[in-house]
Amino acid sequence: PTTMPGGGSKLGRFTTHRWAMLRNMVTSLIRHERIETTLPRAKELRKVADNMVTLAKRGDLHARRQAAKVLYDKEMLRKLFTVFGERYQDRHGGYTRVLRSRYRQGDQALMAHIEYIDREGEMRTPKPPAPPGQPEFPLPPLCSVYHGHPRKPKKPKAIKDADQTE
């Protein structure tokens, strides 16, 4: 299969190679805060990068050790827990943004920029976090009954008599 049980992509690599690649990429993403890669890799990297920020927000020793298993550079581990932990303290998920950029010359692979949001020099301004106590996306009034679209009643089927079929 081309997908993993959790729904992620295998990216055409063995597990050890895939994890080594993602660890390298998340370390580079923390260092530069924006990198360019192929779109499937960026989508997989987003999961790992968001998890790293979640660990940084927790900030305890166990979270630091879990992040140290993934990151290669101790300096980036320090940056993760000091800069990113404070920056995203009020945000609940969605710490990264994937923007499609171009087609790579040579194999025409779709390239994408992945970047952390709420930082200096970002490519697009982020939406502000929802105020506490309010849902991030309020539901429309009919959504709970009709799932967002009212349904038309079905027309009753005509009943054929036994005399009419003969």
Disulfide bonds with the S-S distance in Angstrom:
none
